[in-house]
Amino acid sequence: METGNLLTIIGSNFRLNVKRTLFPAILLLFVIPLIYGTSSLDSMKSADCLERMVALIGLPMFVPLLMPEQGGGMDAIVTLRPFPYRIIAALRITLSLVCTAALILAFEGYMRIGGCTFPASVFALRTLAVTMTLGFAGLLASAVSGNTAVGFLVSFCWYCVLQVESIGAVFKSVSNGISIYQVLLLSGSGAAILFFSVKSVRKS
């Protein structure tokens, strides 16, 4: 594979990610200060904000990644044909991970400017973990069902379940740290997403 073709593929996927994931996630971050105070928070309240609000960007950042092919986007399929589709899915997930981490760091910077006190680097990693938990749940549902709307519904339902204290405590990674169960869930769901991604395309 020539370097030019590789760069073209990466560029095509990045444009897809920006349009379908990054813009909605940025809009969501702008809304958070309007519905959840983000000024002068202590470590505990900062963790709650990151866990309950910022983690929601996992829905727009991950769930729609397979949408172009599921919706019959033949232009995307033709453009990406030189690579196996699982490689393309992995590339999109990686791009979303990088963009998600950047958004989390940017929002943490905004919180620190507003007087919030918390360990930024530790909370950034933990917020990324809970964001991936929400996003991967929906992306896996999307890959299995071949329907992005199902993925959004599953992610939202999973988010609601995690608000139940007795159930969600183990996945509250910002407050309680990243648990081994969360690591296993992310690893397993990531592998399952790549396995089902090809079947998702074949359904369309």
Contacts in CASP RR format, 6 or more apart in sequence:
PFRMAT RR
TARGET T0000
AUTHOR 0000-0000-0000
METHOD contacts of the structure
MODEL  1
METGNLLTIIGSNFRLNVKRTLFPAILLLFVIPLIYGTSSLDSMKSADCL
ERMVALIGLPMFVPLLMPEQGGGMDAIVTLRPFPYRIIAALRITLSLVCT
AALILAFEGYMRIGGCTFPASVFALRTLAVTMTLGFAGLLASAVSGNTAV
GFLVSFCWYCVLQVESIGAVFKSVSNGISIYQVLLLSGSGAAILFFSVKS
VRKS
1 82 0 8 1.000
1 83 0 8 1.000
5 82 0 8 1.000
8 79 0 8 1.000
9 79 0 8 1.000
9 80 0 8 1.000
9 82 0 8 1.000
9 83 0 8 1.000
9 88 0 8 1.000
9 91 0 8 1.000
10 91 0 8 1.000
10 95 0 8 1.000
12 76 0 8 1.000
12 79 0 8 1.000
12 80 0 8 1.000
13 80 0 8 1.000
13 88 0 8 1.000
13 91 0 8 1.000
13 92 0 8 1.000
13 95 0 8 1.000
14 95 0 8 1.000
16 68 0 8 1.000
16 76 0 8 1.000
16 92 0 8 1.000
17 65 0 8 1.000
17 92 0 8 1.000
17 95 0 8 1.000
17 96 0 8 1.000
17 99 0 8 1.000
20 60 0 8 1.000
20 64 0 8 1.000
20 65 0 8 1.000
20 67 0 8 1.000
20 68 0 8 1.000
21 60 0 8 1.000
21 61 0 8 1.000
21 62 0 8 1.000
21 64 0 8 1.000
21 65 0 8 1.000
21 96 0 8 1.000
21 99 0 8 1.000
22 61 0 8 1.000
22 99 0 8 1.000
22 103 0 8 1.000
24 60 0 8 1.000
25 57 0 8 1.000
25 58 0 8 1.000
25 60 0 8 1.000
25 61 0 8 1.000
25 99 0 8 1.000
25 100 0 8 1.000
25 103 0 8 1.000
26 103 0 8 1.000
28 56 0 8 1.000
28 57 0 8 1.000
28 60 0 8 1.000
29 54 0 8 1.000
29 57 0 8 1.000
29 103 0 8 1.000
29 106 0 8 1.000
29 107 0 8 1.000
32 38 0 8 1.000
32 49 0 8 1.000
32 53 0 8 1.000
32 54 0 8 1.000
32 107 0 8 1.000
35 53 0 8 1.000
36 49 0 8 1.000
36 52 0 8 1.000
36 53 0 8 1.000
37 49 0 8 1.000
38 49 0 8 1.000
38 110 0 8 1.000
38 111 0 8 1.000
38 114 0 8 1.000
38 116 0 8 1.000
39 114 0 8 1.000
39 115 0 8 1.000
39 116 0 8 1.000
40 114 0 8 1.000
40 115 0 8 1.000
40 116 0 8 1.000
41 49 0 8 1.000
41 111 0 8 1.000
41 115 0 8 1.000
41 116 0 8 1.000
41 117 0 8 1.000
41 118 0 8 1.000
42 116 0 8 1.000
42 117 0 8 1.000
42 118 0 8 1.000
43 117 0 8 1.000
43 118 0 8 1.000
43 119 0 8 1.000
44 175 0 8 1.000
45 116 0 8 1.000
46 111 0 8 1.000
46 116 0 8 1.000
46 117 0 8 1.000
46 118 0 8 1.000
46 123 0 8 1.000
47 118 0 8 1.000
47 123 0 8 1.000
47 126 0 8 1.000
47 174 0 8 1.000
47 175 0 8 1.000
48 174 0 8 1.000
48 175 0 8 1.000
49 111 0 8 1.000
50 104 0 8 1.000
50 107 0 8 1.000
50 108 0 8 1.000
50 123 0 8 1.000
50 126 0 8 1.000
50 127 0 8 1.000
50 130 0 8 1.000
50 174 0 8 1.000
51 127 0 8 1.000
51 130 0 8 1.000
51 172 0 8 1.000
51 173 0 8 1.000
51 174 0 8 1.000
51 175 0 8 1.000
52 163 0 8 1.000
54 104 0 8 1.000
54 107 0 8 1.000
54 127 0 8 1.000
54 131 0 8 1.000
55 127 0 8 1.000
55 130 0 8 1.000
55 131 0 8 1.000
55 133 0 8 1.000
55 134 0 8 1.000
55 159 0 8 1.000
55 174 0 8 1.000
56 134 0 8 1.000
56 159 0 8 1.000
57 100 0 8 1.000
57 103 0 8 1.000
57 104 0 8 1.000
57 131 0 8 1.000
58 100 0 8 1.000
58 131 0 8 1.000
58 132 0 8 1.000
58 134 0 8 1.000
58 135 0 8 1.000
58 155 0 8 1.000
59 134 0 8 1.000
59 135 0 8 1.000
59 138 0 8 1.000
59 152 0 8 1.000
59 155 0 8 1.000
59 156 0 8 1.000
59 159 0 8 1.000
61 96 0 8 1.000
61 99 0 8 1.000
61 100 0 8 1.000
61 103 0 8 1.000
61 131 0 8 1.000
61 135 0 8 1.000
62 93 0 8 1.000
62 96 0 8 1.000
62 100 0 8 1.000
62 132 0 8 1.000
62 134 0 8 1.000
62 135 0 8 1.000
62 136 0 8 1.000
62 138 0 8 1.000
62 139 0 8 1.000
63 135 0 8 1.000
63 138 0 8 1.000
63 139 0 8 1.000
63 142 0 8 1.000
63 148 0 8 1.000
63 151 0 8 1.000
63 152 0 8 1.000
63 155 0 8 1.000
64 142 0 8 1.000
64 148 0 8 1.000
65 89 0 8 1.000
65 92 0 8 1.000
65 93 0 8 1.000
65 96 0 8 1.000
65 139 0 8 1.000
65 142 0 8 1.000
66 89 0 8 1.000
66 139 0 8 1.000
66 142 0 8 1.000
66 143 0 8 1.000
66 146 0 8 1.000
66 148 0 8 1.000
66 197 0 8 1.000
66 200 0 8 1.000
66 201 0 8 1.000
67 142 0 8 1.000
67 148 0 8 1.000
68 76 0 8 1.000
68 77 0 8 1.000
69 76 0 8 1.000
69 77 0 8 1.000
69 85 0 8 1.000
69 200 0 8 1.000
69 201 0 8 1.000
69 204 0 8 1.000
70 142 0 8 1.000
70 146 0 8 1.000
70 147 0 8 1.000
70 148 0 8 1.000
70 200 0 8 1.000
70 201 0 8 1.000
70 203 0 8 1.000
70 204 0 8 1.000
71 204 0 8 1.000
72 204 0 8 1.000
77 201 0 8 1.000
80 88 0 8 1.000
83 91 0 8 1.000
85 197 0 8 1.000
85 198 0 8 1.000
85 201 0 8 1.000
86 194 0 8 1.000
86 195 0 8 1.000
86 197 0 8 1.000
86 198 0 8 1.000
89 193 0 8 1.000
89 194 0 8 1.000
89 197 0 8 1.000
90 194 0 8 1.000
93 139 0 8 1.000
93 190 0 8 1.000
93 193 0 8 1.000
97 128 0 8 1.000
97 132 0 8 1.000
100 128 0 8 1.000
100 131 0 8 1.000
100 132 0 8 1.000
101 124 0 8 1.000
101 128 0 8 1.000
104 124 0 8 1.000
104 127 0 8 1.000
104 128 0 8 1.000
104 131 0 8 1.000
105 120 0 8 1.000
105 124 0 8 1.000
108 118 0 8 1.000
108 120 0 8 1.000
108 123 0 8 1.000
108 124 0 8 1.000
108 127 0 8 1.000
109 120 0 8 1.000
111 118 0 8 1.000
112 120 0 8 1.000
123 174 0 8 1.000
125 178 0 8 1.000
126 173 0 8 1.000
126 174 0 8 1.000
126 177 0 8 1.000
126 178 0 8 1.000
127 173 0 8 1.000
127 174 0 8 1.000
129 173 0 8 1.000
129 178 0 8 1.000
129 182 0 8 1.000
129 186 0 8 1.000
130 171 0 8 1.000
130 172 0 8 1.000
130 173 0 8 1.000
130 174 0 8 1.000
130 182 0 8 1.000
132 186 0 8 1.000
133 158 0 8 1.000
133 171 0 8 1.000
133 173 0 8 1.000
133 182 0 8 1.000
133 185 0 8 1.000
133 186 0 8 1.000
134 155 0 8 1.000
134 158 0 8 1.000
134 159 0 8 1.000
134 162 0 8 1.000
135 155 0 8 1.000
136 185 0 8 1.000
136 186 0 8 1.000
136 189 0 8 1.000
136 190 0 8 1.000
136 193 0 8 1.000
137 151 0 8 1.000
137 154 0 8 1.000
137 155 0 8 1.000
137 158 0 8 1.000
137 189 0 8 1.000
138 151 0 8 1.000
138 152 0 8 1.000
138 154 0 8 1.000
138 155 0 8 1.000
138 158 0 8 1.000
139 151 0 8 1.000
139 189 0 8 1.000
139 193 0 8 1.000
140 154 0 8 1.000
140 189 0 8 1.000
140 190 0 8 1.000
140 192 0 8 1.000
140 193 0 8 1.000
140 196 0 8 1.000
141 150 0 8 1.000
141 151 0 8 1.000
141 153 0 8 1.000
141 154 0 8 1.000
141 155 0 8 1.000
142 148 0 8 1.000
142 150 0 8 1.000
142 151 0 8 1.000
142 200 0 8 1.000
143 192 0 8 1.000
143 193 0 8 1.000
143 196 0 8 1.000
143 197 0 8 1.000
143 199 0 8 1.000
143 200 0 8 1.000
144 192 0 8 1.000
144 196 0 8 1.000
144 199 0 8 1.000
144 200 0 8 1.000
145 151 0 8 1.000
145 200 0 8 1.000
146 200 0 8 1.000
146 203 0 8 1.000
146 204 0 8 1.000
161 167 0 8 1.000
161 168 0 8 1.000
162 168 0 8 1.000
162 171 0 8 1.000
162 172 0 8 1.000
169 176 0 8 1.000
170 176 0 8 1.000
170 179 0 8 1.000
170 181 0 8 1.000
170 182 0 8 1.000
171 179 0 8 1.000
171 181 0 8 1.000
171 182 0 8 1.000
173 179 0 8 1.000
173 182 0 8 1.000
END
